[in-house]
Amino acid sequence: MEEIRELARKYALQNAYTHGGKAQSGSVVSKIFAERPDLKTKAREIVSIVNEVTTQVNSMSLEDQRHELEEKYPHLLEKKKEEKEIKTLPELPNLRGKVVTRFAPNPDGPLHLGNSRAAIISYEYAKMYKGDFILRFDDTDPKVKKPIKEAYGWIREDLKWLGISWTEEFAASSRFERYYDVAKDLIEKSYAYVDTCNKETFLDFSMKRISEPECLHRSSPKEKNLELWEQMLEGKFKEGEAVLRIKTDMDDPDPSQRDWVMFRVINTEENPHPLTGNKYTVFPTYNFATSVDDHDKGVTHVFRAKEHMSNSLKQKWVFNYLNWEFPIVMEFGRLKLEGFMMSKSKIKEILEKGVTRDDPRLSTLAGLRRRGILPDTIKEIIIEVGLKTSDATISFDNIAAINRKKLDKTAKRYMYIPKDKAKSMRISGMSGCITAKIPFNFSNPNEFREIKVCEGDEIILDSDDAREGRHLRLMDLCNVRVEGGNLVYESRTLEEGKAKDASIVQWVKSAESFPMILKKYNGNDEREERGFAESSISSLNVNDIIQFFRYGFVRIDEKKSDIMVAIFSHD
């Protein structure tokens, strides 16, 4: 019967680990009969043993199940398959030559999970069709959406972290002379005019409460509008005194579509641009600059949030007037991260108060990166959601599940005990010394560390594990009994520990322990936990992501000679 019990444990461990920690007795029985058909004559007896063993295995933590598989049945771990394949983006419609996409962030703040969606989708499509991907900084509003000089670098850094590279990079603020030329062309074709009315007067006209006033040069000859345009460029008008409008349908049901503004005057003495200073005072609006750049750079496909739908309608006026081919626009819904702030303007307000962009409480890419989230995890989430037009909300648990699956294969595992649960106990009854040989990851048993423990050494355990009378297996070391505040040595092998139902526990040798500070975040709350890790953790570097046994994944955030600071990622 011992042989059958061993078979049952082997397949119960495999089945439990494959299915999140809970084995199914029926599946275990099937595995046993597949290996040993001769045992079918003892089916009733075997089912009884399997039920008993499965109950024992299901009471173990997932980490303990995996560790026993690592030690005794490593070949079974290789049979664990991915639950599902990563989705790919759908094929593009209406292809017409080389695919060219672009990402046009406003450098007024850092990238977050939501606005990384356009970057990832645009880049992946360009890569899929061996086309070009352009990085365009939309920085033509130094007053309301004032660019931050450092943000240009932040965005480059975040994109590179995501594995995104670009064929060309430029800032819209470097192309003003080109914008001025196109504007002049539209005025000469009588498609644009200078408006020197105040906002209220234009609104009354657009709502047809009054006839066209003299200050609105919609019906003026092009020569007059060219003259006024030159005066704008020469600085003859102050901020708010003149704008350049494009002629559209004044009966459009959406008032914002009626003769929208292409250029306005901005006082750059008061609001200097971070790159051009006060060199220019006449600035293009988003829709005009975007139209010119998309045409000039040959952009074929634009991927944007559906909130930009009205912008597409505005931009078509420029393309149609100049006989340009409008790019294919594909829109998607908003992406929210549950429990995290996603508003770029609110994130900017927080940064202005001194919070750094990589604060782990933020939904910024830098914040997620510092929290130990992998770039491939972000990419998988974005591609999984794809081009859905409905809004999508992702929980941090979703992110953690994907991240865990990726880290599980590569992250090194270490032993750690929180200080508020630490119990130091002396080991006794050991003849001489024993050296534990502990692999860093089950996928590579040849990479390990050795920890030597001798009679009388102090061992730090979790107080929940160190209850009087319990039989414990100190991971990869030996089997002990908790007695009288000490750890009494009983035996060496895993099999001997199993015979006494010894729980596999992590431990830290007190004399070699390395102090840790672990930062944990929940919403806007931050708390620090102190603890003790095994000495081999001292070889780690900042940004390394590791796993603490039976605890979770952490990212090394700060390294000092006498202490290590890490940020808790997720379990």
Long-range contacts (C-beta under 8 A, 24 or more apart in sequence): 1-45, 1-49, 4-32, 4-39, 4-42, 4-45, 4-46, 4-49, 5-49, 5-53, 7-31, 7-32, 7-35, 7-36, 8-32, 8-46, 8-49, 8-50, 8-53, 8-54, 9-53, 9-56, 9-57, 9-498, 10-72, 10-73, 10-76, 12-50, 12-53, 12-54, 12-56, 12-57, 12-58, 13-57, 13-65, 13-68, 13-69, 13-73, 13-76, 14-69, 14-73, 14-76, 14-79, 16-54, 16-57, 16-58, 16-60, 16-62, 16-65, 17-62, 17-65, 17-66, 17-69, 17-77, 17-80, 18-80, 20-62, 21-58, 21-60, 21-61, 21-62, 21-65, 22-58, 23-54, 23-57, 23-58, 24-54, 25-50, 25-51, 25-54, 28-53, 28-54, 56-501, 60-503, 60-504, 61-550, 63-549, 63-550, 64-503, 64-504, 64-550, 66-442, 67-442, 67-475, 67-504, 67-549, 68-494, 68-504, 69-442, 70-439, 70-442, 70-445, 71-476, 71-494, 72-494, 74-442, 74-445, 77-442, 77-443, 82-405, 86-380, 86-383, 86-384, 87-383, 87-384, 87-386, 88-383, 89-121, 89-124, 89-125, 89-128, 89-383, 89-386, 89-387, 90-386, 90-387, 92-125, 92-129, 92-301, 92-328, 93-328, 94-328, 95-129, 96-300, 97-300, 98-129, 98-131, 98-132, 98-298, 98-300, 99-125, 99-126, 99-128, 99-129, 99-130, 99-131, 99-132, 99-300, 99-301, 100-126, 100-131, 100-132, 100-133, 100-134, 100-297, 100-298, 100-299, 100-300, 100-301, 101-125, 101-126, 101-131, 101-132, 101-133, 101-134, 101-299, 101-300, 101-301, 101-302, 101-303, 102-133, 102-134, 102-135, 102-136, 102-293, 102-294, 102-297, 102-299, 102-302, 103-133, 103-134, 103-135, 103-136, 103-159, 103-166, 104-136, 104-137, 104-138, 104-290, 104-293, 105-137, 105-138, 105-155, 106-137, 106-138, 106-139, 106-141, 106-145, 106-147, 107-137, 107-138, 107-139, 107-147, 107-148, 107-151, 107-152, 107-154, 107-155, 108-145, 108-146, 108-147, 108-148, 108-151, 108-344, 108-348, 109-148, 109-151, 109-344, 109-345, 109-347, 109-348, 109-351, 109-357, 110-151, 110-154, 110-155, 110-158, 110-347, 110-351, 110-357, 110-364, 110-365, 110-366, 111-154, 111-155, 111-158, 111-159, 111-364, 111-365, 112-342, 112-344, 112-347, 112-362, 112-363, 112-364, 112-365, 113-335, 113-337, 113-340, 113-342, 113-363, 113-365, 113-368, 113-378, 113-381, 113-394, 114-334, 114-335, 114-336, 114-337, 114-342, 114-363, 115-344, 116-158, 116-162, 116-365, 116-378, 116-382, 117-305, 117-332, 117-335, 117-382, 117-385, 118-303, 118-304, 118-305, 119-159, 119-162, 119-164, 120-162, 120-164, 120-378, 120-379, 120-382, 120-383, 121-303, 121-332, 121-382, 121-383, 121-386, 121-387, 122-301, 122-303, 123-162, 123-164, 123-166, 124-379, 124-383, 125-301, 125-303, 126-167, 131-300, 132-167, 132-168, 133-164, 133-165, 133-166, 133-167, 134-166, 134-167, 134-168, 134-169, 134-170, 134-297, 134-299, 135-159, 135-166, 135-168, 135-169, 135-170, 136-169, 136-170, 136-171, 136-172, 136-293, 136-297, 137-169, 137-170, 137-171, 137-172, 137-173, 138-172, 138-286, 138-289, 138-290, 139-171, 139-172, 139-173, 139-273, 139-274, 139-275, 140-172, 140-173, 140-283, 140-284, 140-285, 140-286, 140-289, 141-266, 141-283, 141-286, 142-266, 142-268, 142-271, 142-272, 142-273, 142-274, 142-283, 143-266, 143-267, 143-271, 146-271, 146-274, 147-173, 147-273, 147-274, 147-275, 148-274, 149-274, 149-275, 154-357, 154-366, 157-366, 158-365, 158-366, 161-365, 161-369, 161-375, 162-365, 162-375, 162-378, 162-379, 163-375, 163-376, 163-379, 168-297, 171-275, 172-284, 172-289, 172-293, 173-273, 173-275, 173-276, 174-275, 174-276, 175-289, 175-292, 175-293, 176-276, 176-280, 176-282, 176-283, 176-284, 178-292, 178-296, 179-263, 179-284, 179-288, 179-289, 179-292, 180-233, 180-282, 182-292, 182-318, 182-322, 183-229, 183-244, 183-262, 183-263, 183-284, 183-288, 184-226, 184-229, 185-322, 186-246, 186-262, 186-318, 186-321, 186-322, 187-222, 187-225, 187-226, 187-229, 187-244, 188-222, 188-226, 189-222, 189-321, 190-222, 190-247, 191-246, 191-247, 191-321, 192-225, 192-244, 192-245, 192-246, 192-247, 192-262, 193-217, 193-218, 193-220, 193-225, 193-244, 193-245, 193-247, 194-225, 194-228, 194-229, 194-232, 194-242, 194-243, 194-244, 194-245, 195-242, 195-243, 195-244, 195-245, 195-259, 196-228, 196-237, 196-241, 196-242, 198-240, 202-259, 203-255, 206-250, 206-255, 206-258, 206-259, 207-255, 208-250, 218-245, 218-247, 218-259, 232-263, 232-265, 232-282, 233-282, 235-281, 237-265, 238-265, 238-267, 239-264, 239-265, 239-266, 239-267, 240-265, 241-265, 246-288, 246-317, 246-318, 246-321, 248-314, 248-317, 254-310, 254-313, 256-310, 257-310, 257-313, 257-314, 260-285, 260-287, 260-314, 261-285, 262-287, 262-288, 263-288, 286-311, 287-311, 287-314, 287-315, 287-318, 288-318, 290-315, 291-315, 291-318, 291-319, 291-324, 292-318, 294-327, 295-319, 295-322, 295-324, 295-325, 299-327, 300-327, 300-328, 301-327, 301-328, 301-329, 301-330, 302-327, 302-328, 302-329, 302-330, 303-330, 303-331, 303-332, 303-387, 304-329, 304-330, 304-331, 304-332, 305-331, 305-332, 305-333, 305-334, 306-331, 306-332, 306-333, 306-389, 307-334, 330-387, 331-387, 331-389, 332-385, 332-386, 332-387, 332-388, 332-389, 333-388, 333-389, 333-390, 333-391, 333-392, 334-391, 334-392, 335-382, 335-385, 335-391, 335-392, 335-393, 335-394, 336-391, 336-392, 336-393, 336-394, 337-363, 337-393, 337-394, 337-395, 337-396, 337-399, 338-393, 338-394, 338-395, 338-396, 339-395, 339-396, 339-523, 340-396, 360-519, 360-521, 360-567, 361-521, 361-523, 361-524, 361-526, 368-399, 370-555, 370-557, 370-567, 371-521, 371-555, 371-567, 371-569, 372-403, 372-545, 372-553, 372-554, 372-555, 372-567, 372-569, 372-570, 373-399, 373-403, 373-569, 374-403, 374-406, 374-407, 374-545, 376-406, 377-402, 377-403, 377-406, 396-570, 399-570, 400-569, 400-570, 400-571, 403-553, 403-569, 403-570, 404-553, 404-570, 404-571, 407-545, 407-547, 407-553, 409-441, 409-443, 410-441, 410-443, 411-441, 411-545, 411-546, 411-547, 411-553, 412-440, 412-441, 412-544, 412-546, 412-547, 413-440, 413-441, 413-546, 413-547, 413-548, 413-549, 414-533, 414-534, 414-536, 414-537, 414-546, 414-547, 414-548, 414-549, 415-475, 415-506, 415-507, 415-508, 415-533, 415-534, 415-548, 415-549, 416-506, 416-508, 416-516, 416-531, 416-532, 416-533, 416-534, 416-548, 416-549, 416-551, 417-460, 417-461, 417-462, 417-506, 417-507, 417-508, 417-531, 417-532, 418-462, 418-518, 418-529, 418-530, 418-531, 419-529, 419-530, 419-531, 419-532, 420-529, 420-530, 421-462, 421-463, 421-464, 422-460, 422-461, 422-462, 422-463, 422-531, 422-532, 423-460, 423-461, 423-462, 423-463, 423-466, 424-458, 424-459, 424-460, 424-510, 425-458, 425-459, 425-460, 425-461, 425-466, 425-482, 425-485, 425-486, 425-487, 426-456, 426-457, 426-458, 426-459, 426-486, 426-487, 427-453, 427-455, 427-456, 427-457, 427-458, 427-459, 427-480, 427-486, 427-487, 427-489, 428-455, 428-456, 428-486, 428-487, 428-488, 428-489, 429-455, 429-488, 429-489, 429-490, 430-454, 430-455, 430-478, 430-489, 431-455, 431-489, 434-477, 434-478, 434-492, 436-474, 436-475, 436-476, 436-477, 437-476, 438-475, 438-476, 449-534, 449-536, 451-477, 451-509, 451-512, 451-534, 451-535, 451-536, 453-477, 453-478, 453-509, 457-509, 457-510, 457-511, 458-509, 458-510, 458-511, 459-487, 459-507, 459-508, 459-509, 459-510, 460-507, 460-508, 460-509, 460-510, 460-513, 460-532, 461-487, 461-505, 461-507, 462-505, 462-506, 465-503, 465-505, 470-503, 471-497, 471-500, 471-501, 471-502, 471-503, 472-502, 472-503, 472-504, 472-505, 473-497, 473-502, 473-503, 473-504, 473-505, 474-505, 474-507, 475-504, 475-505, 475-506, 475-507, 475-549, 477-507, 505-550, 506-548, 506-549, 506-550, 508-532, 508-533, 508-534, 509-534, 509-535, 514-538, 514-563, 514-564, 515-562, 515-563, 515-564, 516-563, 516-564, 516-565, 516-566, 517-563, 517-564, 517-565, 517-566, 518-554, 518-565, 518-566, 518-567, 518-568, 519-557, 519-565, 519-566, 519-567, 519-568, 520-567, 520-568, 521-567, 521-568, 533-564, 537-564, 538-564, 540-564, 545-569
